[in-house]
Amino acid sequence: MSLDIHPAKPSDASNLAALSIQVWLHTYAKAGVRDALSRYVLAEFTEARLFNEIADETRRIFICEVDGCLVGYAKIAFNARCPVRNISQPEVATLYVQENFHRRGIGSLLLDAAMVDCQSNGYSELWLLVNHENVGARRFYEDKSFKKIGSFDFQLENERHPNDVLMRELS
């Protein structure tokens, strides 16, 4: 098994879109797919949008490929406004790993790459949102020294979904 983590290239956009839809629906469509979920993923995770994010200098996307196939990625949004502390610091905007590759250290490697990149760009903190009901993800981040600093609701059409705001100091 050949594992490679590197910054995304524009040619990765279609695979990033497909993986995003797969992971997001697996994580959040526990009761099945419905209109609000479909509208969200089809608008949010497009090849064009991801292509633009790869080119955006205020973002960085690290991908993980196993034997040449995309299995996960981490997206950092530099200078993102933290909803709890009202400061601009890098946000782990996305950390997705395909279910078949969970518990193989891929999420840790992607998060490490993101943290090193943030540190090398002079940042001292990193924050993220994690769905309150996503116990596995919350545990993963807590194991990586992220601490809860508050809550923020993710709005999906007329629905509110509680998220924990987690922060970690970079050293």
C-alpha positions in Angstrom: 0.0 0.0 0.0 1.5 3.3 -1.1 0.3 6.3 0.9 1.0 9.9 -0.3 -0.1 13.2 1.3 0.4 16.4 -0.6 -1.3 19.7 -1.5 -4.2 19.3 -3.9 -3.8 20.2 -7.6 -6.6 21.6 -9.8 -6.9 18.1 -11.4 -8.0 16.7 -8.0 -11.2 18.8 -8.0 -13.6 16.2 -9.4 -12.4 13.5 -7.0 -12.6 15.9 -4.1 -16.2 16.7 -5.0 -17.1 13.0 -5.2 -15.4 12.1 -2.0 -17.0 15.0 -0.2 -20.5 14.0 -1.1 -19.8 10.4 -0.2 -18.4 11.2 3.3 -20.9 14.0 4.1 -23.9 11.9 3.3 -22.5 8.9 5.1 -21.9 11.1 8.2 -25.1 13.2 8.2 -27.8 11.3 6.2 -28.2 8.6 8.9 -31.9 8.4 8.3 -31.6 8.5 4.5 -31.3 11.2 1.9 -33.9 14.0 1.9 -34.3 17.2 -0.1 -32.4 19.6 2.3 -29.4 17.2 2.3 -29.4 16.7 -1.4 -29.7 20.4 -2.2 -26.8 21.1 0.3 -24.3 18.5 -1.0 -25.1 19.2 -4.7 -24.5 23.0 -4.2 -21.6 22.8 -1.8 -19.4 20.0 -3.2 -19.1 20.8 -6.9 -16.0 20.3 -9.0 -16.0 24.1 -9.9 -16.2 25.2 -6.2 -13.4 22.8 -5.2 -11.3 23.9 -8.2 -11.6 27.5 -7.1 -10.8 26.6 -3.5 -7.6 24.8 -4.6 -6.6 28.0 -6.4 -7.5 30.3 -3.5 -4.4 31.5 -1.6 -6.5 31.9 1.6 -7.1 28.1 1.7 -5.0 25.0 1.6 -6.2 21.5 0.8 -4.0 18.5 1.6 -5.1 15.2 0.0 -4.2 11.6 0.9 -4.0 9.1 -1.8 -3.6 5.3 -1.3 -2.2 3.6 -4.4 -3.1 6.6 -6.5 -6.7 6.9 -5.3 -8.1 9.7 -3.2 -9.2 8.5 0.3 -9.2 11.7 2.4 -8.4 15.4 2.6 -8.0 18.3 5.0 -9.0 21.8 4.1 -7.6 24.8 6.0 -9.2 28.2 5.7 -6.7 30.8 6.8 -7.9 33.9 8.7 -11.4 32.3 9.3 -13.5 34.1 11.9 -14.0 31.9 14.9 -17.7 32.3 15.9 -17.0 32.1 19.6 -13.9 34.2 20.1 -14.5 36.5 17.2 -10.9 36.3 16.1 -9.4 35.3 12.8 -7.3 32.2 12.9 -7.0 29.2 10.6 -9.9 26.8 10.6 -9.9 23.1 9.8 -12.9 23.7 7.5 -13.0 20.0 6.4 -11.3 16.8 7.4 -12.8 13.9 5.5 -11.6 10.3 5.3 -13.5 7.7 3.4 -15.1 5.2 5.8 -13.1 2.2 4.4 -9.9 4.0 5.5 -10.9 5.0 9.0 -8.6 3.9 11.9 -5.5 3.7 9.6 -4.0 7.0 10.8 -4.9 8.9 7.7 -6.9 11.6 9.5 -4.0 12.1 11.9 -1.6 12.5 9.0 -3.8 15.0 7.3 -4.4 17.0 10.5 -0.6 16.9 11.2 0.1 18.3 7.7 -2.4 21.1 8.2 -1.0 22.0 11.6 2.6 22.1 10.3 1.5 24.3 7.5 -0.3 26.7 9.8 2.7 26.8 12.1 5.1 27.5 9.3 2.9 30.4 8.2 3.2 31.9 11.7 -0.2 30.9 13.2 -0.4 29.9 16.9 -3.9 28.5 17.0 -6.3 26.3 14.9 -10.0 26.0 15.4 -12.8 23.9 13.9 -16.5 23.0 14.2 -17.6 19.5 14.8 -21.2 18.3 14.9 -22.3 17.7 18.5 -23.7 14.3 17.6 -20.5 13.1 15.8 -19.0 11.4 18.8 -16.2 9.7 16.9 -15.0 12.9 15.4 -15.2 14.7 18.7 -13.1 12.0 20.4 -10.6 12.1 17.5 -10.1 15.9 18.0 -10.0 15.7 21.8 -7.2 13.0 21.4 -5.4 15.6 19.3 -5.5 18.2 22.1 -8.4 20.2 20.8 -10.5 21.7 23.6 -14.1 22.8 23.4 -14.4 26.6 23.7 -18.1 27.0 22.9 -21.0 26.1 20.6 -22.3 27.3 17.2 -25.3 26.2 15.2 -24.9 25.0 11.6 -27.8 26.2 9.6 -29.2 23.9 6.9 -32.2 25.6 5.3 -34.6 26.1 8.3 -32.9 23.5 10.5 -30.3 24.2 13.2 -27.6 21.6 14.0 -25.5 22.2 17.2 -21.8 22.1 16.7 -19.0 22.3 19.2 -16.3 24.9 18.5 -12.9 23.3 19.3 -9.5 25.1 19.5 -5.9 23.9 19.7 -2.8 25.8 20.4 0.0 25.0 18.0 3.5 24.5 19.5 
